[in-house]
Amino acid sequence: MNAIFGWCVLALVFVDELLAMAAFGVWGWQHDPRWLLVWLLPVVAMTVWFLFASPKARYGSTPVREVAKVAVFALAVLALADAGHETWAVALLVFSVVVNGLALLPSIRILVERE
């Protein structure tokens, strides 16, 4: 049962990452040049995540990984708020804090370390 809960939390962490990328796209859609920002901002955020925050990040030491995660999620929340979606920004903030907090539990961290 513990493993099922752990994998559900990790799936929600992935959904949270996708929501953050979507938030950057929403912000890009609201600003000019729309055609460039709507795809460029999520790609930049994904690149930062890939290089610094992912479990197998090339430059992802412990403090760097945590700073990159906070930066990406904080900017995603700010992007949603600036785009006029304050309620969704608060929802993303709460969801991110809860899900990433659960992912720090030792029984769930073990699942990541095994992979």
C-alpha positions in Angstrom: 0.0 0.0 0.0 2.9 2.3 0.8 4.4 1.8 -2.7 1.0 2.6 -4.4 0.7 5.8 -2.4 4.3 6.7 -3.2 3.9 6.2 -6.9 0.6 8.2 -6.9 2.5 11.1 -5.2 5.3 10.9 -7.8 2.7 10.9 -10.6 1.2 14.1 -9.0 4.6 15.6 -8.9 4.9 15.0 -12.6 1.5 16.6 -13.2 2.6 19.6 -11.1 5.7 20.0 -13.4 3.4 19.9 -16.4 1.1 22.5 -14.9 4.1 24.8 -14.2 5.1 24.5 -17.9 1.5 25.3 -18.9 1.5 28.3 -16.7 4.5 29.7 -18.6 2.6 29.1 -21.9 -0.5 30.9 -20.5 1.7 33.9 -19.6 3.3 33.8 -23.0 -0.1 33.8 -24.7 -1.0 37.1 -22.8 2.1 39.0 -24.0 3.6 40.0 -27.3 5.1 38.4 -29.3 2.6 35.8 -28.5 3.7 33.4 -31.3 7.2 33.3 -29.7 6.5 33.4 -26.0 3.8 30.8 -25.9 6.3 28.0 -26.8 9.6 29.6 -25.9 8.9 30.1 -22.2 7.9 26.5 -21.5 10.9 25.3 -23.4 13.2 27.5 -21.3 11.6 26.3 -18.1 11.9 22.6 -19.3 15.5 23.2 -20.1 16.2 24.7 -16.6 14.3 21.7 -15.1 16.3 19.2 -17.2 19.7 20.7 -16.3 19.2 21.6 -12.7 16.0 20.1 -11.0 15.3 16.7 -12.5 16.4 13.6 -10.5 19.1 12.9 -13.1 20.1 16.5 -13.7 23.6 17.1 -15.0 24.1 20.1 -12.7 21.7 19.1 -10.0 23.5 19.0 -6.7 21.2 19.1 -3.6 21.2 22.9 -3.0 21.1 23.7 -6.8 18.2 21.3 -7.4 16.1 22.8 -4.6 16.7 26.4 -5.7 15.8 25.5 -9.3 12.6 23.8 -8.2 11.5 26.8 -6.1 12.4 29.2 -8.9 10.5 27.3 -11.5 7.4 26.9 -9.4 7.5 30.4 -8.0 7.8 31.9 -11.5 5.0 29.7 -12.7 2.7 31.0 -9.9 3.7 34.6 -10.6 3.1 34.1 -14.4 -0.4 32.8 -13.7 -1.1 35.7 -11.4 0.3 38.3 -13.8 -1.8 36.8 -16.6 -4.9 37.5 -14.6 -5.6 34.0 -13.2 -5.0 34.7 -9.5 -7.2 31.9 -8.3 -5.4 29.4 -10.4 -2.1 30.8 -9.2 -3.1 30.2 -5.6 -4.3 26.7 -6.5 -1.0 25.9 -8.2 1.0 27.2 -5.3 -1.0 25.1 -2.7 -0.9 22.0 -4.9 2.9 22.4 -5.5 3.7 22.8 -1.8 1.5 19.9 -0.8 2.6 17.4 -3.5 6.3 18.3 -3.3 6.1 18.2 0.5 4.7 14.7 0.3 7.4 13.7 -2.1 10.0 14.5 0.6 8.7 11.7 2.9 11.3 9.1 3.4 9.1 6.3 2.1 8.5 8.1 -1.1 12.1 9.3 -1.6 13.2 5.7 -1.4 11.2 5.0 -4.6 13.1 7.7 -6.5 16.5 6.6 -5.2 15.8 3.0 -6.3 15.2 4.1 -9.9 
